[in-house]
Amino acid sequence: MPASFVARLEASPEGGYVATVPSLMGCISEGETKEQAIENIKDAYLAYILAAKSMGFSLPRRRLGRGEIGAKEILVELDGEL
């Protein structure tokens, strides 16, 4: 698995930020700050991938071309390979 993924980061109406991984249904987290939401979505992404692999599920791969990251999306880098 690649060591990066695309996450969507949005301000929450209640305060803080919500982060989701559009390619993984239900992979969501939040944080009081943008930085905390990004760190939390890294944990959620890794937990999702490990759970899916342990159950034998295949995972979608999102290939990105130039300019394909949306306005509210960010590329999140992980430390190392999965």
N, C-alpha and C positions, 0 to 999 in steps of 0.2 A: 504494500500500500504506500501511496505517496506520503511524504512528510508535510503536506500542506493540504488545506481544504478551504472551501469558500463558506463563509458564514454571513448571515444577515444580522445587522446590528441596528436596533431601533430604540429610541427613547420610550419609556413606559409612561402612560398617563398618570400612574400612581407614583412616579419617581423612579430613578434608576434606569437601567437598560435591559432589554431582552435580546438575547442572541439565539439564533436558530441556524441549523444546517439545512438549506433547502433540499439537498439531495437525499437526506435521511429523515423520513417522516417521523416526527415525534422527538427529534434530537433538539432539545431546547434547554436554555439556562438563563440566568439573569445575574445582575450585579448592581451594586450601588453606583459604580463608576464604569466608564467604557472599558478601562483596563481590567477591572474585576470581572466584568461580563465576558471578556475575551478569555481570561484565564479559566473561568468556569466552563465556557463552551469547549475549551480544549479537553477538560476532564470528561465532560459529557460525550464528546466525540469519541474519545478513546474507550470509554465504557461501552458505548454503543457498538463500536467495531469489535471489541473483544467478545461481547455477548453474542453478536451475530455470527462471528466465526465459530464460537464454541457450539452453537446450535446448527452449524452447517449452512447458514443462509449465505447467498451470494449478495454482494453489495454493488450498487451502481457506481460507475466511474464517471465523473464529470470532467470532460476535457475542455480546457479553456483556450479559446483563441484570443487574439489581441482585441481588447475592448469588450470582452464578454462578461465582465464583472459589473453587476448592476450598481446603481447610485448608492444604495444602502448596504451593499455587500463589501466585504473585505476578504483578502486572502490571509488566512491564519497559518503561520508556520509552526510546526512542531519540532521538538528537539529530537533529531534522528529519524530513522525509518520505522515503520510499523511492521 
